[in-house]
Amino acid sequence: MLAKPLVKKGATLSAAEKRQVLGRNAQIFTKVSVYFKLYTMYIFKTGGKIWKNKRGSGFEKV
């Protein structure tokens, strides 16, 4: 099934509006992907042992 657009029937978006919406979505996506990459790099650097030290303060490098 195709996702239905949120625009009402008969209302058409101009090219500029389409570009604006796509641009906003792309910005959000790139921000999320950048943060995700940083997060995964951090996990790999710490060896994936972030949750090992559950009690105590902060993270412990093993």
Secondary structure, 3 states (H helix, E strand, C coil): CCCCCCCCCCCCCCHHHHHHHHHHHHHHHHHHHHHHHHHHHHHHHCCCCCCCCCCCCCCCCC
